[in-house]
């Protein structure tokens, strides 16, 4: 996979992950983008970081196949514009011209998919560092009041709060 296409596929994953985290079902009809998704999932911690940076959550991957009209298209276009060419690449990086032409001609995508991004995104809670035991409490500061609770006059003592 060429690095430029890999980067572009990751950019597209970030976009659909943002949609998925808002409750939009994502049918992954793009073989090429799906291939990158599976590659990223091969590194669990790296995938978690990728997801959190993209949308704040870990986006679950579901091996849920289907076919029909791609339902997230309208939400995608409203947010990001038209699908770029990469959505119509097969695993080998070759354009599926029939699918792309159908999209250009009708404004919709009728395709099959093997995976979905579920909208059951998982919040990642990072553990907080252990706090050190509390330091001993210092002795209370000397009161600037006399024994009757009346403030001492600092002027008479040069500001020390103590009287003769």
CORNORQUI-V83811 format. One record per run of one state. SS is the DSSP state (h for helix, s for strand, l for the rest). FROM is the first residue (numbers start at 1). TO is the last residue. If there is no record, write none. Layout:
SS/FROM/TO
SS/FROM/TO
This chain:
l/1/2
h/3/20
l/21/25
s/26/27
l/28/30
h/31/41
l/42/43
h/44/55
l/56/56
s/57/58
l/59/60
s/61/62
l/63/65
s/66/69
l/70/72
h/73/80
l/81/84
h/85/88
s/89/89
l/90/94
s/95/95
l/96/96
h/97/106
l/107/109
s/110/113
l/114/115
s/116/117
l/118/121
s/122/123
l/124/144
s/145/145
l/146/150
s/151/151
l/152/164
